[in-house]
Amino acid sequence: MTNQIEVLNPATGLSIGSVHNSSIAECLQAVDAAHDAFESWKNTAPRVRAEILRKAFEIMIAEQEDLARTITREMGKVLSDARAEVAYAAEFFRWFSEEAVRIEGDYRRAPSGANWLLVSRQPVGVALLATPWNFPAAMATRKIGPALAAGCTVVLKPAHDTPLTALAIANILQRAGVPSGVVNVVVADPPGPAVEAMLNSGKVRKLSFTGSTRVGSLLLAQAAERVINCSMELGGNAPLIVCADADIDVAVEGAMLAKMRNGGAACTAANRFYIHDNVLSEFTEKFTARMAALKLGDGLDPSTTLGPLVSRAQQQRVSDAVAGAVSRGAKVLTGGAVSTEPAFGYQATVLSNVSPHDEILQDEIFGPVAALVSYSDEQEMLSLANNVDHGLVGYVFTKDAARGMRIAEKLETGMVGFNRGLVSDPAAPFGGVKASGIGREGGHEGLLAFLETKYVAGNW
């Protein structure tokens, strides 16, 4: 293991700096620091914790442009997307500053009349937070916000592709008044041994992970050995359904947002497009035109509307997925090729004539590729939509509210976008079913994920 991790700009492929590569010993020291700070932080008044989070929100908004440029330089997304991410990320600090003073309990008499039942909630303890590269600010604040609000101390392990944003957020929290040891950041490459050592330290009581289902499954197995409380926000493979009566302009607008937010590198990204035969031609024509009009380039260039992928490995993965689909009969309507300017670029791509059971529909693409499948029978379409391992989010477009709600109820997903291409909101419970994860982030549920319930049966 080298002592430094080079951070590359996906637009150029060149280094923009380096960060210290934390050793296993240093990761364990971070756990110790969080453990030592826990008693004091959990006993800090909720209002004090709330005000610190509110201050962090204000600093993030004031420094939005600098943070956005950092995100674009290390992750690649266009600057407008990066600015939106910072605003979204900051909102988690504001939301959970409000939730910090709303940790409820319960007091009631036992049905038998023999005693009283007193229920309270206490912070779970030291929380290990592992975040991905695609939303380096929002995935960090979505975990740190509720953890600190609940009274937990944290060790944040960001993706080694995008560590600069996490370090900037930790600095903001420090300036907002977070005491020493409450928020710790470690960057480790390779991450596996470091995470395993921290889980085995005996001091971590909560694991909150966002990333692939494969890695999440491994971490669940490791956490099981010490019965560590886990929240898992894992992969997605979202269906986007356009019904025969949909407003096609609304559907196209929603599809662009659901597919191309973050350049397609989102677990919520629409991956499988099910378009009714009656509107297939109109939707395909309008959607393909919108995709073809996107300008691929450096995310810092104001004229760019599609940034590069995060790495050469991800670029190759997307390229292989498209090539495989084409070899099995899919037709490229636009895009379908790697770009070297920017360095890790891939063209916005629309595939038609995709078999309903094609391999490209079985797992998330995590890139700017939309695979279109036609359908005529609603039940058959729903069967296809649900016949995958993942169930994070689905999207449905129809003018018929009853049809929309019927489809939403039948989709095996934790979230549904109804006539809109964006579901994420700090005030809402974000999460999925099946292989897409365990638990929820955001909303009041996000706070409860970092609290344990204590019950006292008493006579007084």
Secondary structure, DSSP 8 states (H G I E B T S, - for coil): --SEEEEE-TTT--EEEEEE---HHHHHHHHHHHHHHHHHHHTS-HHHHHHHHHHHHHHHHHTHHHHHHHHHHHH---HHHHHHHHHHHHHHHHHHHHHTT----EEEE-TTSSSEEEEEEEE--EEEEE--SSSTTHHHHHHHHHHHHHT--EEEE--TTSHHHHHHHHHHHHHHT--TTTEEE---SSHHHHHHHHHTTS-EEEEEEES-HHHHHHHHHHHHTTT-EEEEE----EEEEE-TT--HHHHHHHHHHHHHGGGG-STTSEEEEEEEHHHHHHHHHHHHHHHHT--BS-TTSTT-SB---S-HHHHHHHHHHHHHHHHTT-EEEE--SEESSSTTEE--EEEES--TT-GGGSS---SSEEEEEEES-HHHHHHHHH-SSEESEEEEE-S-HHHHHHHHHHS-SSEEEES-S----TTS-B--EETTEES-BSHHHHHHTTEEEEEEEE--
